[in-house]
Amino acid sequence: MRTEQRNTMNKPEFFVTPGYGERLLNQLHYSQAVKIGDRVEISGQGGWDDNLQIPESLADEIAQAFRNVERTLATAGAGWEHVVHVNSYHVGGFPPEVIPI
């Protein structure tokens, strides 16, 4: 007797970070996170506030970017404990504030 297995695909569920995410959805038509099954992927998160303003201090900008990652993860029901990989892109290399020489 042969048993037929069906492949089922989970539907993607999209999430918008409250605050800046709503603005980006309206302006650029994208969501900050997508969840398929138990996997969550988030889009690039910058160091902006809810008004898309970037702090003058690089240290403040970096701290805000990580807060934005955390907020976006939480919106999709995840947290840092679920993160297995992070891509980090930097224009112009790392300044001394990021990695002291």
N, C-alpha and C positions, 0 to 999 in steps of 0.2 A: 504494500500500500504506500502510495506516494503522498507526502504531506506538502502542500503548497505553502510557501512562505511569502508573505506580502511585505514589500518594502514600504514603510510609511515614512513620510517626511514631515518634520515639524514645521509649522508655519512660522515665519519670522515675526517677532513682536518688536516694534520700534518704540524707543523712549526718548523723551525730550527733557533735558535738565531744566528745572524751573529757573526762571530769570533769563539769563543770557541765551539759553537753549530755545526758548520761545521766540526770541528776537531772530536768532539764526534760522529757525524753521521758517519764519515769515519772510526773511530777506533772501535766504539762500536755498531754501527748500530741502533741508536735510535734518536728520535726527542725530543726536549724539551717541546713541547706543542701539544695538540690535541684539536680541536674544533669540537663539534658535536652540530649542531643547534646554540643556543646562549650560550652554556656552554663551558668554556675553562678549561682544566686541564693541569697543568705543572708538569714536573718531578722535582726531587730534584735539587736544585741549590746551589752549593757551593760557597765559597769565592775566586774562582780562576779568573784569568784574561784570555784574549784571547789565551794566550800561556799555559793555564792550570797551571800557577804558583800561589801559595798561598802566600799572604803577611806574613812577619814575625810577625807582630803585630796582636793579636787577634781582637782588635777593628777594624783594617783595613780589616781583613778577614770577619768579620760580616757585615761591611758596604758594602763590595764588593758583598757578597751574596745577600743582599737586592737590590743592583743595578742590579744584574743578574736576580733576580725575575722580577723587573720592565722591564728590556729589553725583557725578554721572554714574559711577558704579552703583551707588545707593539707589538711584532712580530705577535701575534695572534689577534691583534686589541682590546686589553683590557688594563685596567690600575688598579691601586690599588682601585679605586672607585668601581670596579666590584668584588673585593675579598670578599668572605663570610667566608672562613675558611683557616687556615694555620696550617699545621703540622710542628713542629720543633723538630728535633732530635739532641741530643748532646751526644757525647761520653765522659764519665767520669764526667758527671754532669756539673753544671754551675760554672765557675770560677768567682772570685770576679769582674773581668772586666765586666761581663754580668749583674750580680745582686749583687750590693754592700751589704755587710753584716752589 
